[in-house]
Amino acid sequence: MSVRTSSHVKDDLPVTPKTKTPQELAIQRRDYQFARNEPHPRWWLENDPVPTAFYNGLSALFPLGERFFMDSVKHFRDRTSGKLKEQVADFLYQEAMHTREHVVFNKMATDAGYDIKKLDNRAATLLGWARKKRQIYQLAATAALEHFTAMLAHAVLADPRHMQNAPEEARQMWEWHAMEEIEHKAVAYDTYMATLKNWPGFARWGLRSIVMVVATVLFIYAAIANTKDLFKQDGIDNGKSWRRLFTYLFFSPGLLRKVLKSYFSYYRPGFHPWEEDDRALLARAETTIVRPPLVGVPA
């Protein structure tokens, strides 16, 4: 498959042939800072090293991962116009804020005694490999992984048990991140569709499906490897800990079990991220994140 990536494109390109993104959707620019002055216990989630390791392992992937997402979408923003072009700019802003806050969060994990250099290096190696691929494949990977983050975000916000026993600032940071992942969940996908609008539908579907398979394998590998490294540092890399993590992720509260249906929907021809309209969930989450008023947020 091939696609021209010239930036010399007419400004009147359609946003995307069949976007289901609500036209009234607001992707807000929030310059929020979290946990700058709050003590960060080593086992910050439920005073338990098992779920703490899982979320710390995810957080270690975010700074470089978010930068990859930003670069892949930015490369094709001249293929967008109108509302989508505005959403791309808002997407870039939100992802930059996520990068900054997870750098801070990861430093707190380091200050709590964890060595996350190996985790950082793992992310750099995987994303370095991805960056060697053609730009359109990187955009397809971003669309796939943005679906991953959005469905995990939905699960976290839909069930307060995920963060209810976290320190208040940590809870707000993770739920803020989840809220914004849902807000911009279709930006990479709509950019992908706009970029490949002249491709046959089967070809667009085939590329995004194949890339999702690869992205899934790499995501699972990184999540497991990062968790294992953190288990080792706590001296709990054993069968009991892995059974407890499996129970936590698939039974109670069951983060991964609850996203399986949403995950497989991505492979369906005609899929769109906003088939699941979770704006009501966003509105509810907004009320639980108490930050200073947004004043003078840069454009």
VEXMAR-585038 format. One record per residue (C-alpha): z negated, x, y negated. Coordinates in pm, whole numbers, plus 50000, padded with zeros to 5 digits. Layout:
# residues N
ZXY/...
END
This chain:
# residues 299
500005000050000/500665012049650/500045000449298/501025013848960/498025022348747/499685027648409/497585016148116/500675003947927/500224967348006/500854937247784/497734922947622/498604887547732/497994893448102/496104864448260/492434871148334/493034865748703/495264840948886/492534818649030/489184830048897/486234807548971/483984825748726/482464799448496/484124802648157/480804795647982/479004823248176/477124847247948/476684882948068/473844893047840/473094927547702/469384933847752/467914967447655/464744964247861/462424992447958/459984990348247/456945008448381/456755034748110/452955033248097/451935016448421/450465037048708/452825038049003/451035038449339/452725057749618/453005026149828/453795003149539/455034973349742/452264954849928/450354987849953/452584993750255/454765024550319/457325004550521/458794980750258/458135006949992/460395031350177/463185005750203/463234997949831/462715034249729/465655043149951/467815017049778/466725028449433/467735064149514/471315051949560/471555033449231/471955059548955/475035076149105/476205043449258/476105024948927/478065053148762/480695050449034/480955012848973/481305018148599/484015044348633/486055024648885/486104993048673/486615012048347/489755028248489/491424994148516/490074976148212/493504977448044/494664954748325/492324927848195/492404906147885/490604877947711/487304867047862/487464891748150/487964921247916/484794910847731/482974907648063/484054942748164/482414956547848/479234936847921/479304948448285/479474984748172/476514979447940/474374963148208/475164989848464/474275017248216/470865000848164/470354998148541/471135035148578/468585044548314/465815023048459/466325034848816/466255071048702/462805063048558/461775044348873/462915072949097/460965097748887/457865076648944/458495079149317/458705116849275/455495117049070/453845097149351/454595125949586/457995118149738/460785143849749/464005124649689/466335154249641/467805149149988/468395112449908/470135121749582/472295146849765/473255120950025/474405096849754/476335124749582/478085134249906/479105098649994/480285090249644/482015123849610/484045114749918/484825080449771/485925095249439/488635114949617/490315082449722/492935064649513/491595045649215/492555011749355/490525018949669/487555028249450/487894995249267/488054976549600/484904995049710/483164985149389/484114948549437/482724950249792/479474967449697/478974944549398/479064915849647/476414934549846/474144938549546/474684902649430/473804887149764/470704909249796/469804899849438/470114862949518/467794866749817/465194885649612/465174859649335/465284829549566/462134839849754/459254852749536/457594868149843/459884898349814/458154911449501/455014890749469/452724919349574/454374945949361/452884959049034/453964936048752/456284961048584/457964969948914/458424933248996/459994926348660/462294956548687/463644946649029/464024909948933/465724918948603/468144940848795/468754912949044/469374887748766/471984909448600/473704917648929/474244880248973/475434875948614/478204901648653/478854896949024/482514887548980/483584912948718/484774939748961/486334913449187/488194896348902/489354930448776/490634938049125/492514904949135/493954909948787/495084945148872/496804934149193/498044900649065/501624909549167/500644918849521/501084893449801/497854874949867/497714888150223/497874924050097/495074918549845/492954902250113/493704929450367/492784958050137/489494943150021/488514933750377/489204968350518/487364984850232/484394961550283/484114972950645/484045009450537/481625002250252/479304983450490/479155012450735/478415037650459/475845015050289/473955008950613/474075045850701/472695055850360/469975029250363/468795038850712/468955076250646/467065073150317/464385051550477/464045076150765/463575105250524/460815086550343/459165075950669/459065112550769/457355121750443/454675095850515/454365106950877/455385072751010/458885078851148/458145061451475/459065030651672/456225009851528/457415015351170/461025007251252/459974975451435/457924965251134/460854971850902/463164951551126/460694922751117/460364925750740/464134925650681/465194899650936/462224876150984/459564875850714/460544874750436/463924882150597/466004897550318/468944907450537/468894876750758/469314854850453/472454872650331/474484872450652/476404840650572/477214852950222/478254886750357/480804872850603/482224849150343/483734879650172/486244883150454/487614848150407/491014845150233/490524828649898/486914840349863/485434843149515/481884854749423/481204823949213/481794800049501/478014801949512/476964790249167/473494804349122/473124799948746/470084777748803/468454806748986/469284829348690/467674805148446/464514803948654/464364841848686/464764846248312/461424828748258/459564853448482/460684884948299/458534889047990/459914915747757/459924920247378/462614900147194/466074915747191/466594929246841/469574950146737/470914955647088/473964978147040/477394963647112/
END
